[in-house]
Amino acid sequence: MTEQVLLGKTIGFEQISIAADFIRNRLKIKDNASVASVAAVLGSGLGAFAQEVMEKSKSTVISYREIPHFPTSSIEGHGSRLVYGFIGETPVLLMEGRVHCYEGYSAGKVVFPIRVLQALGVKSVVLTNAAGAIGDHLEVGDLMLIQDHINLTGDNPLLGPNDLRVGPRFFDMTEAYSKSLRELAKKVGISQKLPLKEGVYIGVLGPCYETPAEIRMFKTMGADAVGMSTVFETISARHGSMEVLGISCLTNKAAGLSATFLNHEEVTEIATKVSKRFSNLLFGLIPEIANRHEY
């Protein structure tokens, strides 16, 4: 099989298997055994959750640079390491940081880690990000459950020949973000007195922030939050039959909706301030998601 067969101009099934086998060997888990049923991808400024898991459980940390074929982030606020730990008795895989097309990676390379999680037996993935608030019902510091997304990148990680070992050529995206996982997240949020908003996420390529005119257009299109990640990961996760829960940490009002200019330092700062509430949510939520897979 050539390198172009699976991930649209990037990496094929054999490379995914090599990366997954490397991780299993490091974790001393038998061949083809599921490593964890739940994984989470931690966006800008949200990596503190991984640190808390490491402090509370016996964990293994693997740098992305060590994993064969794994892409490495160059963005501040993305730790570029895979953490395997436990919440109580529940095993979990955490990606501390992700890569983006604006770093020079193809869409297929961006989703390579999602393919590896799939190969490791993950059934549900929590995709988190920092995003700009567009919807009138949203404020800076809110956590927003993603109901749906709009892919405005002009790209798709599945371009090119398809490999049926990973997923079908054509598949449904009616419920890209699991309704049952959103309901479960809201239930956990209520128990923690943490209100969770909902909305539509629009994904763009970046790296520049949007213009006010673009934000007005996005709002007309039905978008509630905007960011530069997540949509490719969701597409590939659903292609591989994984459930997706998307959570946006709203770190700023989108361009033209406040008097301040946007910068990455502010995004990271606000995400860090929200990180305790975010971590508490995931500590309560991930075991509940895992429990669903036992029945």
Beta strands, then each sheet from edge to edge (+ up, - down):
strand 1: 38-42
strand 2: 60-63
strand 3: 81-87
strand 4: 90-96
strand 5: 124-133
strand 6: 143-151
strand 7: 197-203
strand 8: 225-227
strand 9: 243-253
sheet 1: 2+ 3- 4+ 1+ 5+ 8- 7- 6- 9+
end
